[in-house]
């Protein structure tokens, strides 16, 4: 249904995600299982508190937000509401991890948590579009990966992109890719990609744009 589709922005998306997780018991415990869910949290409209409850009697966008940006006031309030939704997302992730533990699948599971874009909370700057003043906030997106049998954490600050997720999964699971991909496994990014160069696709809302005729902006 429309309200239950992955990626929905309706106020019920926290509850929908919880119902999805509760329905994920493996059909065949002896076979591998892929679980994927696009939970749009944290994301506007910010109507969810840290425990998944809904705000009552407030606008979906906080005071100070306009279009895709912020006035000189309101960014701090928007950030607070964003953090509350982030805590709600963290609660959902905890439920997923607890479920894998209960099934005895956590140690063998490969878990990937990521987002498709960043968000900025700076007065006078865009919320999502790229500008010189919000680059340090907008261009970082989380990518959390737990490989099968991994017990020691590793931090990798190399120039990793979303296109690297599929080849990273394939490399960790020992699967040969049946088609050509643009990305590379995360562990190879530092050696094969210039870590000082970030590439941004052209977007009509960006204040920073590639030169005429160029598909990307190099910074």
C-alpha positions in Angstrom: 0.0 0.0 0.0 0.9 3.6 -0.4 1.5 4.2 3.3 3.6 1.0 3.7 6.0 1.4 0.8 9.7 1.6 1.6 10.8 5.3 1.6 7.4 6.7 2.6 7.5 10.0 4.4 4.2 9.6 6.1 4.1 10.1 9.9 3.5 6.4 10.4 7.0 5.5 9.0 8.5 4.7 12.4 5.6 2.4 13.3 5.8 0.8 9.8 9.5 0.1 10.2 8.8 -1.6 13.5 6.2 -3.8 12.0 8.6 -4.6 9.1 11.3 -5.7 11.6 8.8 -7.9 13.5 7.9 -9.7 10.3 11.4 -10.6 9.4 11.7 -14.1 11.0 13.7 -16.3 8.5 11.5 -18.5 6.4 14.3 -21.1 6.1 17.0 -20.9 8.9 19.4 -22.9 6.7 19.4 -20.5 3.8 21.0 -17.0 3.7 18.5 -14.1 3.8 18.7 -10.6 2.5 16.8 -8.0 4.5 16.5 -4.5 3.1 14.4 -1.6 4.3 14.5 2.1 3.3 13.6 3.8 6.6 13.4 7.6 6.0 14.6 8.5 9.5 16.0 11.0 10.2 14.3 13.0 7.5 11.9 15.8 7.1 9.1 16.1 8.0 10.5 16.1 11.6 7.4 14.9 13.4 8.8 11.9 15.3 10.3 12.1 18.8 13.1 9.9 20.1 10.7 7.1 21.1 8.7 7.1 17.9 5.8 9.2 19.2 4.4 12.0 17.0 4.5 15.7 17.8 1.0 17.1 18.1 -0.1 20.5 16.8 3.2 21.5 15.2 4.1 22.1 11.6 6.1 19.5 9.7 8.9 22.0 9.2 10.2 24.0 12.2 10.3 27.7 12.5 13.1 29.2 10.5 13.0 26.7 7.6 12.2 28.0 4.2 12.2 25.9 1.0 15.5 24.0 1.1 17.3 26.4 3.5 17.3 28.3 6.8 16.6 31.8 7.8 18.9 33.4 10.4 16.8 31.7 13.1 15.5 28.2 13.4 18.5 26.1 12.4 19.2 25.1 16.1 15.6 24.0 16.6 15.7 22.1 13.3 18.8 20.4 14.5 17.2 19.4 17.8 14.2 17.8 16.0 16.6 16.1 13.6 18.5 14.6 16.6 15.3 13.3 18.1 14.5 11.5 14.9 18.0 10.2 14.8 17.5 8.7 18.2 14.3 7.1 16.9 16.3 5.6 14.0 18.9 4.3 16.5 16.1 2.6 18.5 14.9 0.8 15.4 18.5 -0.3 14.5 18.8 -1.7 18.1 15.6 -3.7 17.5 17.1 -5.1 14.3 20.4 -6.1 16.0 18.5 -7.6 19.0 16.4 -9.7 16.6 19.5 -11.0 14.8 21.0 -11.9 18.2 17.8 -13.7 19.2 17.9 -15.7 16.0 21.6 -16.6 16.5 22.5 -14.8 13.2 24.2 -11.7 14.4 27.8 -13.1 14.4 27.4 -14.5 10.8 25.4 -11.5 9.5 26.8 -8.7 7.3 25.1 -5.5 8.4 25.2 -2.2 6.4 23.6 1.1 7.6 23.9 4.1 5.4 22.1 7.2 4.1 21.8 8.8 0.7 22.7 12.4 1.6 23.7 14.7 4.4 21.9 17.5 6.1 23.1 21.0 7.3 21.9 23.2 10.1 23.5 26.6 9.5 21.7 29.9 9.5 21.5 31.4 6.1 22.6 28.2 4.3 20.7 25.5 2.4 19.5 22.5 4.3 20.4 19.9 1.6 21.9 21.7 -1.3 25.7 22.2 -1.6 27.2 25.6 -0.7 30.6 26.7 0.4 29.3 27.5 3.9 27.8 24.1 4.6 30.2 21.7 2.9 31.6 20.2 6.1 28.1 19.3 7.3 26.4 18.4 4.0 29.0 16.1 2.3 29.4 13.5 5.0 26.9 10.6 5.2 27.2 7.6 7.5 28.3 4.2 6.4 28.4 1.6 9.1 29.4 -1.9 8.1 29.8 -5.1 10.3 31.3 -8.0 8.4 30.6 -11.6 9.2 32.6 -12.7 12.3 33.9 -9.2 12.8 34.6 -8.4 16.5 37.1 -5.5 16.2 36.0 -2.0 15.1 37.8 -0.2 12.3 37.5 3.5 11.3 38.2 4.2 7.6 38.4 7.9 6.6 39.2 7.3 3.0 37.1 8.7 0.2 34.3 6.1 0.1 31.2 6.6 -2.0 27.8 5.0 -2.1 28.7 3.1 -5.3 31.3 1.2 -3.1 28.7 -0.5 -1.0 27.8 -3.4 -3.4 31.4 -4.3 -4.2 32.3 -4.1 -0.5 29.5 -6.6 0.3 30.7 -8.9 -2.5 34.3 -8.8 -1.3 33.4 -9.5 2.3 31.2 -12.5 1.4 33.6 -13.9 -1.3 31.1 -13.4 -4.1 32.3 -12.8 -7.6 30.5 -9.8 -9.1 28.5 -11.0 -12.3 28.6 -7.5 -13.8 30.8 -4.5 -14.0 30.4 -1.9 -11.2 31.8 1.7 -10.8 32.6 1.3 -7.2 35.4 -0.5 -5.3 35.6 -2.3 -2.0 35.9 0.1 0.9 39.3 -1.3 1.9 40.8 -0.4 -1.5 39.5 3.2 -1.6 42.6 4.8 0.0 45.0 3.2 -2.5 42.9 3.5 -5.6 41.1 6.8 -5.2 42.4 10.3 -4.5 41.3 10.9 -0.9 41.6 14.7 -1.3 39.1 14.9 -4.1 35.4 14.8 -3.5 33.0 14.6 -6.4 29.5 16.2 -6.4 26.9 15.5 -9.0 25.3 18.6 -10.5 22.0 19.7 -8.9 20.0 22.7 -9.8 19.6 23.6 -6.1 23.4 23.6 -5.4 25.1 26.9 -5.0 28.4 25.3 -6.0 28.2 23.9 -9.5 30.5 22.2 -12.0 32.0 24.3 -14.8 30.0 24.4 -18.0 30.1 21.1 -19.8 31.4 19.2 -16.8 29.3 16.5 -15.0 30.8 16.9 -11.6 32.4 19.5 -9.3 35.9 18.6 -8.0 36.8 20.1 -4.6 
